Amino acid sequence: MEERLQKILASAGVASRRKAELIITEGRVTVNGKVVTELGTKADFERDHIKVDGKLLRDTAEHIYIALNKPDSVVSTVSDPQRRTTVLDLLPGIRTRVFRLGGSIITARA
């Protein structure tokens, strides 16, 4: 199934959708050997060979969803410049990239 390239990159854990857009416009993505710089370009992850910085994207394991009832003293972010306790601090041992979705957290295995 074809999807926008930035969505494919985000789903594969390369970057957020916004950062994936930047990666695409910088010419760092190829689809079937052709450099793609136009946003909105579609590809099929299962059929097309998609590379970022020369590395072929591989299918990641299925996503793991964690519903978290966080304490009020914990901030709902994965990074805090003020060094407050974050939701990641409540998930010791998870080494993969974690994406926050409101009160829930999703992580994809590497």
Protein Blocks (a to p, Z undefined) as FASTA:
>chain_A
ZZdfklmmmmnomacfklmmmmmmnopaceehiacfbghiacdfklpccdeehiacdddd
ddddddddddfkbccdfbdfklpacfklmmghiabdcddehjbccdddZZ
